[in-house]
Amino acid sequence: MQKNKTLKGLLAVSAVAAMFSAFGVQAQTATSSTNPNQAGKVSKDGAMDNTNSTGMEVRNSASGQSMGSSSAGQATGSSNQAGAGMTGKSASDATGAMQSGATGASGAGATAAGGAKLSAADQKAIKDMAMADMAEVETAKLALSKSQNAEVKAFAQQMVDDHGQALQKVQSVAQARGVTLPTEPDAKHKAMAAKLEKLSGDAFDKQYMANAGVKDHTEVHAKLVADAKKIKDPDVKALADQHLPVVEQHLKAAKQMPAAKSGTSAGK
């Protein structure tokens, strides 16, 4: 009986120990399942996975937005640069075209204003006027140095003044129109000057007034009238119109001079 009680007590203790042992295993399992480190690891892994996934999505999304913004910026910048370049080029081309057009218009205006080449008849007329003016000035200077007649000297001074001014106008038009004028009197006037150089006194006055005064102005007047019928250029025509009344006045004055009629030194 005593053994049976002892055996039952041992069995009861074993059962209790087994229960505690089982409870301890369960508690250990539960504890292991709720181990902060393990739970943290799982939680961390899960969180990392989730965080990584979300982070990747967010980063990818942000990256996509950034790349999109960058691409858009680059595209906008390129577009702006291209637009600016095209605008600059267009503006430059437009400015160049305007400048070219202005230059062309200026050139056309210059040609219309007097750049066109003169006809042969117009060139002859302007050269005839230049030769007449030059010859009158040269012989008049000779008369001023040799004559002792006051009327002859006054006439000679008028020739220097009037034909000198007329020659300047002729030279100005000729230069503008590209016409080369004679630079010295022709052979006929050189011969007359050489003849006058050998004379003095009344003989000089008579020869000067007869040739430079009457004969030359008569011939110049005739040429002006003839050339005026052929002149087409308005500038050359204006020169001829300015010369004609002056030459007529000189011719009239020369014919009335006593020295031209008698060769006397009246007014000496």
C-alpha positions as CSV (number, residue, x, y, z in Angstrom):
1,M,0.0,0.0,0.0
2,Q,2.8,2.2,1.0
3,K,4.5,1.5,-2.4
4,N,1.4,2.2,-4.3
5,K,1.1,5.6,-2.7
6,T,4.7,6.4,-3.3
7,L,4.3,5.3,-7.0
8,K,1.2,7.5,-7.4
9,G,3.0,10.4,-5.9
10,L,5.9,9.9,-8.3
11,L,3.5,9.6,-11.2
12,A,1.7,12.8,-10.1
13,V,5.0,14.6,-9.8
14,S,6.0,13.3,-13.2
15,A,2.7,14.4,-14.7
16,V,3.1,17.9,-13.1
17,A,6.7,18.0,-14.4
18,A,5.6,17.0,-17.8
19,M,2.9,19.6,-17.8
20,F,5.3,22.2,-16.7
21,S,7.8,21.0,-19.3
22,A,5.1,21.2,-22.0
23,F,4.1,24.6,-20.8
24,G,7.7,25.6,-20.8
25,V,8.2,24.5,-24.4
26,Q,5.0,26.3,-25.5
27,A,6.1,29.3,-23.6
28,Q,9.5,29.1,-25.2
29,T,7.9,28.7,-28.6
30,A,5.7,31.6,-27.9
31,T,8.6,33.6,-26.6
32,S,10.6,32.6,-29.5
33,S,7.8,33.7,-31.8
34,T,7.6,37.0,-30.0
35,N,11.4,37.4,-29.7
36,P,12.0,41.1,-30.2
37,N,15.1,40.4,-32.2
38,Q,13.4,37.9,-34.3
39,A,10.3,39.9,-34.6
40,G,12.4,42.9,-35.3
41,K,14.2,41.0,-38.0
42,V,11.0,39.8,-39.6
43,S,9.4,43.2,-39.1
44,K,12.6,44.8,-40.4
45,D,12.7,42.5,-43.4
46,G,9.1,43.0,-44.1
47,A,9.4,46.7,-43.5
48,M,12.5,46.8,-45.6
49,D,10.8,44.8,-48.3
50,N,7.8,47.1,-48.1
51,T,9.9,50.1,-47.6
52,N,12.3,49.1,-50.3
53,S,9.4,48.4,-52.6
54,T,7.6,51.6,-51.7
55,G,10.9,53.4,-51.7
56,M,11.8,52.1,-55.1
57,E,8.3,53.0,-56.3
58,V,8.7,56.4,-54.7
59,R,12.2,56.8,-55.9
60,N,11.3,55.5,-59.4
61,S,8.4,57.8,-59.4
62,A,10.5,60.7,-58.2
63,S,13.2,59.8,-60.7
64,G,10.7,59.5,-63.4
65,Q,9.3,63.0,-62.5
66,S,12.8,64.3,-62.2
67,M,13.9,62.8,-65.5
68,G,10.6,63.9,-67.1
69,S,11.2,67.4,-65.7
70,S,14.8,67.3,-66.9
71,S,13.8,66.1,-70.3
72,A,11.1,68.6,-70.5
73,G,13.5,71.3,-69.4
74,Q,16.1,70.1,-71.9
75,A,13.4,70.0,-74.6
76,T,12.1,73.4,-73.6
77,G,15.7,74.8,-73.4
78,S,16.5,73.2,-76.8
79,S,13.3,74.5,-78.2
80,N,14.0,78.0,-76.8
81,Q,17.6,77.9,-78.0
82,A,16.5,76.7,-81.4
83,G,13.7,79.3,-81.4
84,A,16.1,82.0,-80.3
85,G,18.5,80.8,-82.9
86,M,15.9,80.8,-85.6
87,T,14.6,84.1,-84.4
88,G,18.1,85.6,-84.4
89,K,18.8,84.1,-87.8
90,S,15.5,85.4,-89.1
91,A,16.1,88.8,-87.7
92,S,19.6,88.8,-89.1
93,D,18.4,87.7,-92.5
94,A,15.6,90.3,-92.4
95,T,18.1,93.0,-91.4
96,G,20.5,91.9,-94.1
97,A,17.6,91.9,-96.6
98,M,16.6,95.4,-95.5
99,Q,20.2,96.6,-95.7
100,S,20.6,94.9,-99.1
101,G,17.4,96.5,-100.2
102,A,18.4,99.9,-98.8
103,T,21.8,99.6,-100.6
104,G,20.1,98.6,-103.8
105,A,17.6,101.4,-103.5
106,S,20.5,103.8,-102.8
107,G,22.4,102.6,-105.8
108,A,19.4,102.9,-108.0
109,G,18.7,106.4,-106.7
110,A,22.3,107.4,-107.3
111,T,22.1,106.1,-110.9
112,A,18.8,107.8,-111.4
113,A,20.2,111.0,-109.9
114,G,23.1,111.2,-112.2
115,G,25.0,107.9,-112.3
116,A,23.9,106.9,-115.9
117,K,26.6,107.1,-118.6
118,L,26.3,110.1,-120.8
119,S,25.6,109.7,-124.5
120,A,28.3,110.6,-127.1
121,A,26.5,113.9,-127.9
122,D,26.2,114.9,-124.3
123,Q,29.9,114.1,-123.7
124,K,30.8,116.2,-126.7
125,A,28.7,119.1,-125.5
126,I,30.3,119.1,-122.0
127,K,33.8,118.9,-123.4
128,D,33.1,121.8,-125.8
129,M,32.0,123.9,-122.9
130,A,35.0,123.0,-120.9
131,M,37.4,123.8,-123.7
132,A,35.7,127.2,-124.4
133,D,35.8,128.1,-120.7
134,M,39.5,127.1,-120.4
135,A,40.6,128.9,-123.5
136,E,38.8,132.1,-122.4
137,V,40.4,132.1,-119.0
138,E,43.9,131.4,-120.3
139,T,43.9,134.2,-123.0
140,A,42.2,136.6,-120.5
141,K,45.0,136.1,-118.0
142,L,47.5,136.9,-120.8
143,A,45.5,140.0,-121.6
144,L,45.7,141.1,-118.0
145,S,49.4,140.8,-118.0
146,K,50.1,142.5,-121.4
147,S,47.4,145.0,-122.2
148,Q,47.6,148.6,-121.2
149,N,44.0,149.3,-122.2
150,A,41.6,149.7,-119.3
151,E,38.6,148.5,-121.2
152,V,40.4,145.5,-122.5
153,K,41.7,144.7,-119.1
154,A,38.2,145.0,-117.6
155,F,36.8,142.7,-120.3
156,A,39.6,140.2,-119.6
157,Q,38.8,140.3,-115.9
158,Q,35.2,139.5,-116.7
159,M,36.3,136.6,-118.8
160,V,38.4,135.2,-115.9
161,D,35.5,135.5,-113.5
162,D,32.6,134.3,-115.6
163,H,34.3,131.5,-117.5
164,G,36.2,130.5,-114.4
165,Q,33.0,129.9,-112.5
166,A,31.4,128.2,-115.5
167,L,34.4,125.9,-115.8
168,Q,34.0,124.8,-112.2
169,K,30.4,123.8,-112.8
170,V,31.4,121.9,-115.9
171,Q,34.1,120.1,-114.0
172,S,31.7,119.2,-111.2
173,V,29.2,117.6,-113.5
174,A,31.8,115.8,-115.6
175,Q,33.4,114.3,-112.5
176,A,30.0,113.1,-111.2
177,R,29.2,111.5,-114.6
178,G,32.6,110.0,-115.3
179,V,33.6,112.3,-118.2
180,T,37.3,113.0,-118.7
181,L,37.7,116.7,-119.7
182,P,40.6,118.3,-121.5
183,T,43.3,119.6,-119.2
184,E,44.8,122.2,-121.5
185,P,43.7,124.3,-124.5
186,D,43.6,122.7,-127.9
187,A,46.1,123.3,-130.7
188,K,44.0,126.2,-132.2
189,H,44.0,128.1,-128.9
190,K,47.6,127.4,-128.2
191,A,48.5,128.8,-131.6
192,M,46.5,132.0,-130.8
193,A,48.1,132.4,-127.4
194,A,51.6,132.0,-129.0
195,K,50.7,134.7,-131.6
196,L,49.4,137.1,-128.9
197,E,52.6,136.5,-126.8
198,K,54.6,138.2,-129.6
199,L,52.4,141.3,-129.7
200,S,52.0,144.3,-127.5
201,G,50.2,147.6,-127.3
202,D,47.4,148.3,-129.7
203,A,48.3,145.3,-131.8
204,F,47.8,143.0,-128.9
205,D,44.5,144.6,-127.8
206,K,43.1,144.4,-131.4
207,Q,44.1,140.8,-131.9
208,Y,42.9,139.8,-128.4
209,M,39.5,141.4,-128.8
210,A,39.1,140.2,-132.4
211,N,40.0,136.5,-131.6
212,A,39.2,135.8,-127.9
213,G,36.5,138.5,-127.8
214,V,34.5,138.2,-131.0
215,K,35.6,135.2,-132.9
216,D,35.8,132.7,-130.0
217,H,32.5,133.8,-128.5
218,T,30.8,133.6,-131.9
219,E,32.0,130.0,-132.4
220,V,31.1,129.0,-128.8
221,H,27.6,130.5,-129.2
222,A,27.1,128.5,-132.4
223,K,28.3,125.3,-130.7
224,L,26.0,125.8,-127.8
225,V,23.0,126.3,-130.0
226,A,23.9,123.2,-132.1
227,D,24.7,121.0,-129.1
228,A,21.5,122.1,-127.2
229,K,19.5,120.4,-130.0
230,K,21.2,117.0,-129.3
231,I,21.6,117.2,-125.5
232,K,19.4,114.8,-123.6
233,D,20.9,114.7,-120.1
234,P,19.2,117.3,-117.8
235,D,22.5,118.1,-116.1
236,V,24.3,118.8,-119.3
237,K,21.3,120.7,-120.7
238,A,21.3,122.9,-117.5
239,L,25.0,123.7,-118.1
240,A,24.3,124.7,-121.7
241,D,21.4,126.9,-120.7
242,Q,23.6,128.7,-118.1
243,H,26.4,129.2,-120.6
244,L,24.3,130.6,-123.5
245,P,23.2,134.0,-122.0
246,V,26.7,134.6,-120.6
247,V,28.3,134.0,-124.0
248,E,25.8,136.2,-125.7
249,Q,26.5,139.0,-123.3
250,H,30.3,138.6,-123.8
251,L,29.9,138.6,-127.6
252,K,27.8,141.8,-127.5
253,A,30.3,143.5,-125.2
254,A,33.3,142.5,-127.4
255,K,31.7,143.8,-130.6
256,Q,31.1,147.2,-128.9
257,M,34.7,147.5,-127.8
258,P,36.6,150.3,-129.7
259,A,39.7,148.1,-129.6
260,A,37.9,145.4,-131.5
261,K,37.0,147.8,-134.2
262,S,40.0,150.1,-134.6
263,G,42.7,148.5,-132.5
264,T,43.2,151.9,-130.7
265,S,44.1,152.0,-127.0
266,A,41.0,153.9,-126.0
267,G,40.6,154.3,-122.3
268,K,44.3,153.9,-121.8
